[in-house]
Each structure stands twice: as C-alpha cells, then as structure tokens.
Amino acid sequence: MTVKKKAALITGEDRKENIKKCLSLIREDMGPIENAGNILIKPNLVALKPDFANTNVEAIEAVIEFIRDIVPDTPITVGESSASAFYCGLPTTRVFEDYDYYRLEKKYNNVTLTDFDNDRDVIKSPILSVVGDTHLRITKRIEEFDYKISLSVPKTHNFAVATLGIKNMAGLVLREDMAMIHGMKGGIEVDAPKTFLDRLPPGAISKARRIIPNRLMNFLFRQYPTYRKSVKMIHRNIVEFAKRTWPDLVVLDGFVCMEGDGPVDGTAVEMKTAIASADPVKADGIGARLIGFEPEEIGYLYYLQEEDKMGEYSLENLVGDDLDQIRRKFRRHGTYDIQCQWKESPT
C-alpha cells in the first residue's frame, strides 16, 4: 500500500517563517531534492497588477533558503512566462523587474531567473476546445529540471473555480497558447477551426477586463454559450498539461489570498498562512479547503484523484495548525454557478 505523504499548514505573522516551518514539517517527503541536478521554482506571476495576485518575492526567498540548507550548491532556476505581460506586449522580464525578482540572483548562490517567453522547442499536450480536439505547446525545457516546485497563491478563478499549485504550472505553456487551456479557442494550426475569440487581437479580453466593470464583464460571459461549454473542458485540459508539468512539491503562500473575481480582478484577503506538500493534489486540496471549497468541487482535483490516481486530497497526515480554526468561506467568482456545471459532459 502506498504511504500517504504529509501536508503542512502553518499560520503566523511572518510570511517567510510560515513557509519554512511548513517545509520543515514535510522535510522527510522532500528526499529526492538531495539528488536533483537542476531545481525549478515556478512562481505565479499572472498580473502586472495588483501585486497580491502574484507570488511575493519573499516567498521565493523562503524556499531558496530552505533548499540551501539541504543542497548548498545545486543550481536553482526561478522560471516563469507571464500571460498578462504577453497580452500587454511586454516580456516576462518586465514582471521580474516590477516585483524585484532580480534581487534573487544577487542575494543567493547559483540562482538564475529565466523566462520561457520565446521557447520554440516544445512538447504537445492534447486539449479539448469548443471547436474540437486540438493541442497546446509546453516548453521542452521542463525536461531539464529533475525537481520542480510550484509556488503559488490560493485564489478563486474565472473558469476553474479555484487556482492553486497544480494549475500554476500553466506558466510552462507557451504564452500564445495559454488561453487555449480554457477551451474557448481553436487550434494553433493555420487551418484549425476558429472561434470568435481566435479572431480578436491577443489580449483583447484581458484589456476589456481593465475597462469594463467586473459585474458587466461577468454578465457578458454568462450570456456567451461558448463560455458555458468551456467550463466543462478546462478541468480536463488542466489534467492533461499537469501530467507533463507535474511538480514534485507544491508550496502555497496564503499570507494574502484572493476572493471574488480572481485570478486577477478579485479582492485581497489576509490569511497569514502557508501550505506545503510533496503530493500536489493534497496541497491543493488543503488550499481549496482553506478558502472555503471542498476539493471535489474543483474538477481537475477530482479527476486527478479519482481517475488518474496522481495524488489524494484527504486530510490524513495533515500536520501543523488546525485547519478548522483558520479556514473561511471566500466570496465566489461572479460566474461560479456556471463553473459548477463542469461535471456535465460537453456537447
């Protein structure tokens, strides 16, 4: 019988200490990092603003400092590809600059920042879309890293109910393909079937969200039949790219989370927590509960546990602080009731 891995939950007044305490509680499950030749830390830099939508640089520092106590010299790469920057015609390096990530290279030995913006050596991942089956492209550089860490922020989401550590690995998908994960766009091939969104300039929807009030934007999406179909596809699509980008460790920095119209346009909620597990499904399951969901409400977590057996989200082996004393029910996204229809088969 497979031994279930631990998950740690810590609350406290110091972001870095919360993360380090979590990692110390699951240290025995991190054994493979000792033999890793190249370590990747994948933050969540989803937005140019607000800052709390992104992984705070201090959270990265906490993980690096903990790793350095285990392996002092192993190369660590902090890598990301920001879709929001892409939609604004900017490189991910701009987001690194805005959020002071370059200090990591100066402060720590053998730590490098990289972006995947212009990668063209790729792995294809099959996905569903409203116009038929297609695929998206994942950077092949994922294969260079033999220990991968997803470091993200618990947030509500506008398609997938909630976004946590597993979905954060979408930053390894080529930026021009990321929107395809939602299922609302056609294939990348010239002759692939196209939807209305394929014919819009890149970033048009993102720019509209900056101009149109959230309530009106949600109303428009609620009326759009393609959106109603896509929420039944995104969870399957997340599972498919997750199989190719699977993290060895998930760390959720819940010092400040997001409720409402996440993953960018929501409201900050100070939770002063951290979560960590070498079972990504377990980490995300705890993260879901922290912000008031049950894991089985989130389609990709349900599929990963029940169908693909890639992890489990039980509360067994949860260590640290009492989840029941910390969790709270977050305000849902404005289209949450439609997103809950993911269990219905797409037509």
Sine and cosine of phi, psi and omega as CSV:
sin_phi,cos_phi,sin_psi,cos_psi,sin_omega,cos_omega
0.00,0.00,0.71,-0.70,-0.03,-1.00
-0.93,0.36,0.73,-0.68,0.04,-1.00
-0.97,0.23,0.80,-0.60,0.00,-1.00
-0.97,0.26,0.66,-0.75,-0.01,-1.00
-0.99,0.15,0.34,-0.94,0.00,-1.00
-0.99,0.17,0.35,-0.94,0.26,-0.96
-0.75,-0.66,0.60,-0.80,-0.02,-1.00
-0.88,-0.48,0.64,-0.76,0.07,-1.00
-0.77,-0.64,0.83,-0.56,-0.02,-1.00
-0.74,-0.67,0.64,-0.77,0.13,-0.99
-0.84,-0.55,0.60,-0.80,-0.03,-1.00
-0.01,-1.00,0.07,-1.00,-0.12,-0.99
-1.00,0.05,-0.08,1.00,-0.07,-1.00
-0.83,-0.56,0.90,-0.44,-0.05,-1.00
-0.83,0.56,-0.76,0.65,-0.07,-1.00
-0.91,0.41,-0.67,0.74,-0.01,-1.00
-0.92,0.40,-0.60,0.80,0.05,-1.00
-0.85,0.53,-0.73,0.68,-0.03,-1.00
-0.92,0.40,-0.70,0.72,0.00,-1.00
-0.89,0.45,-0.63,0.78,0.04,-1.00
-0.90,0.43,-0.67,0.74,0.06,-1.00
-0.84,0.54,-0.76,0.65,-0.04,-1.00
-0.90,0.44,-0.60,0.80,0.01,-1.00
-0.91,0.42,-0.52,0.85,-0.02,-1.00
-0.96,0.27,-0.35,0.94,0.02,-1.00
-0.90,-0.43,0.31,0.95,-0.10,-0.99
-0.80,0.59,-0.61,0.79,-0.05,-1.00
-0.91,0.41,-0.40,0.92,0.03,-1.00
-1.00,0.09,-0.09,1.00,-0.02,-1.00
-0.99,-0.16,0.30,0.95,-0.05,-1.00
-0.78,0.63,-0.67,0.74,-0.05,-1.00
-0.86,0.50,-0.33,0.94,-0.02,-1.00
-0.92,0.40,-0.41,0.91,-0.03,-1.00
-0.91,0.41,-0.46,0.89,-0.02,-1.00
-0.96,-0.28,0.14,0.99,-0.02,-1.00
-0.95,0.32,0.63,-0.78,0.06,-1.00
-1.00,-0.09,-0.35,0.94,-0.04,-1.00
-0.40,-0.92,0.86,-0.51,-0.10,-0.99
-0.95,-0.31,0.70,-0.71,0.08,-1.00
-0.93,-0.36,0.75,-0.66,0.21,-0.98
-0.94,-0.34,0.88,-0.47,-0.04,-1.00
-0.96,-0.27,0.98,-0.21,0.05,-1.00
-0.98,0.19,0.02,-1.00,0.06,-1.00
-0.90,-0.43,0.99,-0.15,0.03,-1.00
-0.92,-0.38,0.95,0.31,-0.16,-0.99
-1.00,0.07,-0.28,0.96,-0.16,-0.99
-0.63,-0.77,0.54,-0.84,0.17,-0.98
-0.95,0.32,-0.55,0.84,0.15,-0.99
-0.32,-0.95,0.42,-0.91,0.05,1.00
-0.97,0.22,0.32,-0.95,-0.07,-1.00
-0.91,0.42,-0.54,0.84,-0.07,-1.00
-0.96,0.30,-0.11,0.99,0.11,-0.99
-0.97,0.23,-0.25,0.97,-0.11,-0.99
-0.94,-0.34,0.32,-0.95,0.09,-1.00
-0.93,0.36,0.85,-0.52,0.01,-1.00
-0.92,0.39,0.65,-0.76,-0.05,-1.00
-0.88,0.47,-0.46,0.89,0.04,-1.00
-0.92,0.40,-0.51,0.86,0.07,-1.00
-0.91,0.42,-0.65,0.76,0.07,-1.00
-0.88,0.48,-0.69,0.72,0.01,-1.00
-0.87,0.50,-0.66,0.75,-0.01,-1.00
-0.87,0.49,-0.69,0.73,-0.01,-1.00
-0.92,0.38,-0.69,0.72,0.01,-1.00
-0.87,0.49,-0.72,0.70,-0.03,-1.00
-0.90,0.44,-0.60,0.80,0.05,-1.00
-0.92,0.38,-0.68,0.74,0.02,-1.00
-0.89,0.46,-0.65,0.76,-0.06,-1.00
-0.91,0.42,-0.40,0.91,0.11,-0.99
-0.95,0.30,-0.33,0.95,0.01,-1.00
-0.99,-0.13,-0.77,0.64,-0.01,-1.00
-0.78,-0.63,0.98,-0.18,-0.13,-0.99
-0.91,0.41,-0.44,0.90,-0.17,-0.99
-0.83,-0.56,-0.10,0.99,-0.04,-1.00
-0.86,0.50,0.74,-0.67,0.01,-1.00
-0.85,0.52,0.73,-0.68,0.07,-1.00
-0.87,-0.49,0.80,-0.61,0.06,-1.00
-0.93,-0.38,0.78,-0.63,0.16,-0.99
-0.99,-0.16,0.94,-0.33,-0.15,-0.99
-0.80,-0.60,0.63,-0.78,-0.04,-1.00
-0.37,-0.93,0.31,-0.95,0.16,-0.99
-0.62,-0.78,0.92,-0.40,-0.16,-0.99
-1.00,-0.05,0.89,-0.46,0.01,-1.00
-0.92,0.38,-0.64,0.77,-0.02,-1.00
-0.89,0.46,-0.63,0.78,0.07,-1.00
-0.89,0.45,-0.67,0.74,0.02,-1.00
-0.85,0.52,-0.69,0.72,-0.02,-1.00
-0.92,0.40,-0.38,0.93,0.05,-1.00
-0.99,-0.13,0.13,0.99,0.01,-1.00
0.96,0.28,0.43,0.90,-0.07,-1.00
-0.88,-0.47,0.45,-0.89,0.08,-1.00
-0.99,0.16,0.34,-0.94,0.06,-1.00
-0.88,0.47,-0.47,0.88,0.03,-1.00
-0.85,0.53,-0.47,0.88,0.05,-1.00
-0.91,0.42,-0.62,0.78,0.02,-1.00
-0.94,0.34,-0.63,0.78,0.10,-0.99
-0.82,0.57,-0.70,0.72,-0.01,-1.00
-0.91,0.41,-0.73,0.68,-0.08,-1.00
-0.88,0.47,-0.52,0.85,-0.07,-1.00
-0.94,-0.33,0.36,0.93,0.19,-0.98
0.88,0.47,0.53,0.85,0.00,-1.00
-0.95,0.30,-0.43,0.90,-0.06,-1.00
-0.92,0.39,-0.27,0.96,0.07,-1.00
-0.91,0.42,-0.37,0.93,-0.01,-1.00
-0.90,0.44,-0.65,0.76,0.01,-1.00
-0.92,0.40,-0.53,0.85,-0.02,-1.00
-0.98,0.18,-0.52,0.85,-0.15,-0.99
-1.00,0.05,-0.49,0.87,-0.15,-0.99
-0.83,-0.56,0.54,-0.84,0.02,-1.00
-0.95,0.32,0.73,-0.69,0.15,-0.99
0.85,0.53,0.63,0.78,0.10,-1.00
-0.91,-0.42,0.76,-0.64,-0.07,-1.00
-0.77,-0.63,0.65,-0.76,0.16,-0.99
-1.00,-0.04,0.61,-0.79,0.09,-1.00
-0.56,-0.83,0.45,-0.89,0.16,-0.99
-0.88,-0.48,0.40,-0.92,0.00,-1.00
-0.96,-0.28,0.35,0.94,-0.16,-0.99
-0.85,0.53,-0.67,0.74,-0.16,-0.99
-0.93,-0.37,0.29,0.96,0.01,-1.00
-0.92,0.40,0.68,-0.73,0.02,-1.00
-0.79,-0.61,-0.10,1.00,0.13,-0.99
-1.00,0.03,0.92,-0.39,-0.27,-0.96
-0.76,-0.65,0.28,-0.96,0.19,-0.98
-0.93,-0.38,0.72,-0.70,0.02,-1.00
-1.00,0.00,0.67,-0.74,0.01,-1.00
-0.82,-0.57,0.84,-0.54,-0.01,-1.00
-0.93,0.37,0.59,-0.81,0.06,-1.00
-0.61,-0.79,0.27,-0.96,0.14,-0.99
-1.00,-0.10,0.55,-0.84,0.14,-0.99
-0.62,-0.78,0.25,-0.97,-0.03,-1.00
-0.92,0.39,-0.22,0.97,0.02,-1.00
-0.92,-0.39,0.26,0.97,0.07,-1.00
0.85,-0.53,0.14,-0.99,-0.01,-1.00
-0.93,0.36,0.62,-0.78,0.02,-1.00
-0.47,-0.88,-0.41,-0.91,0.04,-1.00
-0.49,-0.87,0.35,-0.94,0.16,-0.99
-0.85,-0.53,0.15,-0.99,-0.13,-0.99
-0.91,-0.41,0.74,-0.68,0.04,-1.00
-0.92,-0.38,0.65,-0.76,0.03,-1.00
-0.86,0.51,0.73,-0.68,0.00,-1.00
-0.95,0.31,-0.24,0.97,0.04,-1.00
-0.89,0.46,-0.25,0.97,0.07,-1.00
-0.82,0.57,-0.50,0.87,-0.05,-1.00
-0.96,0.28,-0.23,0.97,0.01,-1.00
-0.97,0.23,-0.30,0.96,-0.10,-1.00
-0.96,-0.27,0.82,-0.57,-0.01,-1.00
-0.98,-0.22,0.08,1.00,0.21,-0.98
-0.55,-0.84,0.89,-0.46,-0.11,-0.99
-0.88,-0.47,0.74,-0.68,-0.02,-1.00
-0.87,-0.49,0.82,-0.57,0.12,-0.99
-0.99,-0.13,0.85,-0.53,-0.04,-1.00
-0.85,-0.53,0.97,-0.23,-0.19,-0.98
-0.74,-0.68,-0.06,-1.00,-0.04,-1.00
-0.86,-0.52,0.76,-0.65,0.06,-1.00
-0.92,0.39,0.82,-0.57,-0.05,-1.00
-0.56,-0.83,0.46,-0.89,0.23,-0.97
-0.95,0.32,0.27,-0.96,-0.10,-0.99
-0.66,-0.75,0.43,-0.90,-0.07,-1.00
-1.00,0.04,-0.07,1.00,0.06,-1.00
-0.74,-0.67,-0.67,0.74,-0.23,-0.97
-0.96,-0.29,0.36,0.93,0.01,-1.00
0.96,0.28,-0.84,0.54,0.03,-1.00
-0.52,-0.86,0.47,-0.88,0.07,-1.00
-0.84,-0.54,0.73,-0.68,-0.10,-1.00
-0.66,-0.75,-0.65,-0.76,-0.12,-0.99
-0.97,0.24,-0.63,0.78,-0.06,-1.00
-0.93,0.37,-0.74,0.68,-0.01,-1.00
-0.91,0.42,-0.45,0.89,0.03,-1.00
-0.84,0.55,-0.43,0.90,-0.01,-1.00
-0.94,0.35,-0.05,1.00,0.11,-0.99
-0.87,0.49,-0.31,0.95,0.05,-1.00
-0.92,0.39,-0.10,0.99,0.08,-1.00
-1.00,-0.06,-0.07,1.00,0.12,-0.99
-0.99,0.15,0.60,-0.80,0.05,-1.00
-0.82,0.57,0.65,-0.76,-0.15,-0.99
-0.86,0.52,-0.61,0.79,-0.01,-1.00
-0.95,0.31,-0.21,0.98,0.00,-1.00
-0.98,-0.19,-0.19,0.98,-0.15,-0.99
-0.86,0.51,-0.62,0.79,-0.02,-1.00
-0.90,0.44,-0.37,0.93,-0.01,-1.00
-0.93,0.37,-0.38,0.93,0.01,-1.00
-0.84,0.54,-0.55,0.83,-0.04,-1.00
-0.94,0.34,-0.28,0.96,0.01,-1.00
1.00,0.05,0.05,1.00,-0.09,-1.00
-1.00,-0.10,0.00,1.00,-0.02,-1.00
-0.82,-0.58,0.40,-0.92,0.01,-1.00
-0.99,0.13,-0.15,-0.99,-0.06,-1.00
-0.96,0.28,0.22,-0.98,-0.04,-1.00
-0.99,0.15,-0.29,0.96,-0.03,-1.00
-0.92,0.40,0.50,-0.87,-0.06,-1.00
-0.85,0.53,-0.63,0.78,-0.08,-1.00
-1.00,-0.10,0.19,0.98,0.00,-1.00
-0.94,0.34,0.52,-0.86,0.07,-1.00
-0.85,0.53,0.57,-0.82,-0.07,-1.00
-0.88,-0.47,0.50,-0.87,0.15,-0.99
-0.95,-0.30,0.05,-1.00,0.05,-1.00
-0.83,0.56,-0.64,0.77,-0.05,-1.00
-0.93,0.38,-0.51,0.86,0.03,-1.00
-0.89,0.46,-0.44,0.90,-0.08,-1.00
-1.00,0.00,-0.09,1.00,0.07,-1.00
-1.00,0.08,0.46,-0.89,0.09,-1.00
-0.88,0.48,0.52,-0.85,0.04,-1.00
-0.81,0.59,0.74,-0.67,0.05,-1.00
1.00,0.09,0.09,1.00,-0.05,-1.00
-0.88,0.48,-0.68,0.73,0.00,-1.00
-0.92,0.39,-0.66,0.75,0.02,-1.00
-0.87,0.49,-0.67,0.74,0.02,-1.00
-0.92,0.39,-0.60,0.80,0.03,-1.00
-0.88,0.47,-0.60,0.80,0.01,-1.00
-0.90,0.43,-0.42,0.91,0.03,-1.00
-0.98,0.21,-0.31,0.95,-0.09,-1.00
-0.96,-0.29,-0.70,0.72,-0.08,-1.00
-1.00,0.06,0.73,-0.69,0.04,-1.00
-0.83,0.56,0.56,-0.83,-0.05,-1.00
-0.80,0.60,-0.68,0.73,-0.06,-1.00
-0.88,0.47,-0.66,0.75,0.02,-1.00
-0.94,0.34,-0.64,0.77,0.01,-1.00
-0.89,0.46,-0.68,0.73,0.03,-1.00
-0.90,0.44,-0.63,0.78,0.05,-1.00
-0.87,0.50,-0.70,0.72,-0.01,-1.00
-0.89,0.45,-0.67,0.74,0.03,-1.00
-0.91,0.42,-0.60,0.80,0.00,-1.00
-0.89,0.46,-0.48,0.87,-0.02,-1.00
-1.00,0.06,-0.13,0.99,-0.14,-0.99
-1.00,-0.02,0.93,-0.36,-0.05,-1.00
-0.84,0.54,-0.56,0.83,-0.01,-1.00
-0.88,0.47,-0.61,0.79,0.03,-1.00
-0.89,0.45,-0.68,0.73,-0.01,-1.00
-0.89,0.47,-0.52,0.86,0.06,-1.00
-0.98,0.22,-0.64,0.77,-0.14,-0.99
-0.92,0.39,-0.52,0.86,-0.01,-1.00
-0.92,0.40,-0.23,0.97,0.08,-1.00
-1.00,0.03,-0.15,0.99,-0.08,-1.00
-0.95,-0.32,-0.51,0.86,-0.16,-0.99
-0.87,0.49,-0.58,0.81,-0.05,-1.00
-0.92,0.38,-0.63,0.78,0.09,-1.00
-0.90,0.43,-0.63,0.78,-0.02,-1.00
-0.92,0.39,-0.62,0.79,0.05,-1.00
-0.89,0.46,-0.69,0.73,0.02,-1.00
-0.86,0.52,-0.67,0.74,-0.05,-1.00
-0.91,0.41,-0.73,0.69,0.00,-1.00
-0.96,0.28,-0.44,0.90,0.03,-1.00
-0.90,0.45,-0.58,0.81,0.02,-1.00
-0.87,0.49,-0.46,0.89,-0.06,-1.00
-0.99,-0.16,-0.14,0.99,-0.04,-1.00
-0.78,-0.63,0.34,0.94,-0.19,-0.98
-0.81,0.58,0.84,-0.54,0.02,-1.00
-0.98,0.21,0.49,-0.87,0.09,-1.00
-1.00,0.10,-0.34,0.94,-0.04,-1.00
-0.50,-0.87,0.70,-0.71,0.13,-0.99
-0.91,-0.42,0.77,-0.63,0.13,-0.99
-0.86,-0.51,0.82,-0.57,0.03,-1.00
-0.94,-0.34,0.90,-0.43,0.05,-1.00
-1.00,0.04,0.99,-0.12,-0.01,-1.00
-0.99,-0.15,0.48,0.88,0.03,-1.00
-0.88,0.47,-0.72,0.70,0.16,-0.99
-0.77,-0.64,0.85,-0.53,0.00,-1.00
-0.95,-0.30,-0.11,-0.99,0.00,-1.00
-0.71,-0.70,0.72,-0.69,0.10,-1.00
-0.87,-0.49,0.15,-0.99,0.03,-1.00
0.98,0.18,-0.75,-0.66,-0.14,-0.99
-1.00,0.06,0.86,0.51,0.10,-1.00
-0.95,0.30,0.15,-0.99,0.20,0.98
-1.00,-0.03,0.07,1.00,-0.03,-1.00
-0.82,-0.57,-0.65,0.76,-0.19,-0.98
-0.99,-0.15,0.31,0.95,-0.01,-1.00
-1.00,0.05,-0.23,-0.97,-0.08,-1.00
-0.92,-0.39,0.64,-0.77,-0.01,-1.00
-0.94,0.33,0.65,-0.76,0.10,-0.99
-0.76,-0.65,0.89,-0.46,-0.01,-1.00
-0.99,0.17,0.91,-0.41,-0.01,-1.00
-0.92,-0.39,-0.37,0.93,0.06,-1.00
0.80,0.60,0.73,0.68,-0.03,-1.00
-0.79,-0.61,0.20,-0.98,0.18,-0.98
-0.55,-0.84,0.51,-0.86,0.00,-1.00
-0.71,-0.70,0.59,-0.81,0.07,-1.00
-0.49,-0.87,0.60,-0.80,0.12,-0.99
-0.31,-0.95,0.54,-0.84,0.13,-0.99
-0.99,0.11,0.01,1.00,0.21,-0.98
-0.96,-0.28,0.98,-0.22,-0.07,-1.00
-0.85,0.53,-0.58,0.81,0.02,-1.00
-0.91,0.41,-0.63,0.78,0.01,-1.00
-0.92,0.39,-0.71,0.71,0.03,-1.00
-0.85,0.52,-0.73,0.68,-0.03,-1.00
-0.93,0.35,-0.52,0.85,0.07,-1.00
-0.90,0.44,-0.66,0.75,0.07,-1.00
-0.92,0.40,-0.67,0.74,0.02,-1.00
-0.87,0.49,-0.64,0.77,0.04,-1.00
-0.88,0.47,-0.72,0.69,0.00,-1.00
-0.90,0.44,-0.59,0.80,-0.01,-1.00
-0.83,0.56,-0.64,0.77,-0.07,-1.00
-0.98,-0.19,0.28,0.96,0.21,-0.98
1.00,-0.10,0.26,0.97,0.10,-1.00
-0.95,-0.32,0.36,-0.93,0.26,-0.97
-1.00,-0.09,0.61,-0.79,-0.08,-1.00
-0.82,0.57,-0.58,0.82,-0.04,-1.00
-0.95,0.32,-0.15,0.99,0.14,-0.99
-0.96,0.29,-0.31,0.95,-0.10,-0.99
-0.97,-0.26,0.92,-0.38,-0.20,-0.98
-0.82,0.58,-0.71,0.70,-0.08,-1.00
-0.93,0.37,-0.53,0.85,0.08,-1.00
-0.93,0.36,-0.66,0.75,0.04,-1.00
-0.86,0.50,-0.74,0.67,-0.01,-1.00
-0.90,0.43,-0.66,0.75,-0.05,-1.00
-0.91,0.41,-0.57,0.82,0.03,-1.00
-0.99,0.13,-0.79,0.62,-0.20,-0.98
-0.99,0.17,-0.54,0.84,-0.08,-1.00
-0.96,-0.27,-0.74,0.68,-0.09,-1.00
-1.00,-0.05,-0.20,0.98,0.08,-1.00
0.82,0.58,0.65,0.76,-0.03,-1.00
-1.00,-0.05,-0.01,1.00,0.01,-1.00
0.18,-0.98,-0.05,-1.00,0.01,-1.00
-0.53,-0.85,0.55,-0.84,-0.12,-0.99
-0.94,-0.34,0.47,0.88,0.07,-1.00
-0.94,0.35,0.21,-0.98,0.04,-1.00
-1.00,0.00,0.08,1.00,0.05,-1.00
-0.91,0.42,0.66,-0.75,0.00,-1.00
0.92,0.39,0.43,0.90,0.15,-0.99
-0.99,0.13,0.82,-0.57,-0.03,-1.00
-0.85,-0.52,0.28,-0.96,0.01,-1.00
0.97,-0.25,-0.72,-0.69,-0.09,-1.00
-1.00,0.04,0.20,-0.98,-0.11,-0.99
-0.99,0.15,0.92,-0.40,-0.02,-1.00
-0.85,0.52,-0.65,0.76,-0.05,-1.00
-0.90,0.44,-0.42,0.91,0.02,-1.00
-1.00,0.10,-0.21,0.98,-0.12,-0.99
-0.93,-0.37,-0.62,0.79,-0.14,-0.99
-0.87,0.49,0.47,-0.88,0.11,-0.99
-0.52,-0.86,0.40,-0.92,-0.03,-1.00
-1.00,0.08,0.92,-0.40,0.01,-1.00
-0.98,0.20,0.51,-0.86,0.14,-0.99
-0.90,0.43,0.77,-0.63,-0.06,-1.00
-0.97,0.26,0.27,-0.96,0.12,-0.99
-0.90,0.43,0.44,-0.90,-0.03,-1.00
-0.89,0.45,-0.27,0.96,0.04,-1.00
-0.92,-0.38,0.35,0.94,-0.09,-1.00
-0.82,0.57,-0.65,0.76,-0.05,-1.00
-0.89,0.46,-0.56,0.83,0.05,-1.00
-0.97,0.26,-0.66,0.76,0.01,-1.00
-0.86,0.51,-0.51,0.86,-0.03,-1.00
-0.92,0.39,-0.16,0.99,-0.02,-1.00
-1.00,0.10,0.22,0.97,-0.05,-1.00
-0.88,0.48,-0.40,0.92,-0.03,-1.00
-0.94,0.33,-0.36,0.93,0.01,-1.00
-0.96,0.27,0.62,-0.79,-0.01,-1.00
-0.93,0.38,0.69,-0.72,0.05,-1.00
-0.92,0.39,0.56,-0.83,0.01,-1.00
-0.91,-0.41,0.00,0.00,0.00,0.00
